[in-house]
Amino acid sequence: MKKYNLAICLVYLSLATIGACASPTPQASETSTPTATATSKPNEEPKSTASPEVKSADKPVPSDTLIWQDYKSELGKFSVQVPSKPQEQSQEQVTEVGTIKLNMLISEANDSGYFIGYADFPSKIANPEDIQKGLADSVKGSVANINGEIKSEKEYLLDNVPCRDFEATGKVQSTDVLMKGRFCLADNRLYQLFALGSQANLSKTDVDRFINSFKISS
């Protein structure tokens, strides 16, 4: 799908939203781009700098023909399964608590994108109610960026890490899209995990496999 500009915008919007809930401190956290432990086919196409169209005419590849692989990040402290070798990006974003570095991975399959982003804030949110409010606002902001509507959302605990699951529909250009994901806040680190693609091509089975495989390590 190569909707990289859209994906970055979605993640940055969530980053800025939850950043407003954190208390600023003079310290700045550093993050590094994770390193994949899995291998995949060489000669991957370079990522696009434009915003190409979302395709919907091609039939999706059956799930059992995709080459799912494990991806583990030591610095990101997470692991996940992805349907293709992920491409890595990192950029800085100005928030109300200072400049935050966002690390992001993008994997593609069936003209759909599977995204994992993480970033560290200078301090953590102490109040559990504020955490869920920040995650809920992040979901709303991300869905609004595809002119979408939230179909379902719920609080979730991933090994005692507060998260929020959601599913939404929207439009990118003239294509009806589905967005499904999970946002988590582990201490001062925000994880953002979601899949985005046309409603015709995005496999809910694959998306569930992607989301349910996500683990945070200590």
Protein Blocks (a to p, Z undefined) as FASTA:
>chain_A
ZZmklmmmmmmmmmmmmmmmpccdfbdcdddddddfbdcdehiacddfbdcdddfkbccd
dfklpccdddddfklopadddfbdcdddddddddfkbccddddddddeehiacddddddd
fbdcfblklmmmmmmmmmmmmmmmnopacfbdcdddeehiacddddddddehjbccdddd
ddddehjaccdddddddfklmcfklmmmmmmmpccdZZ
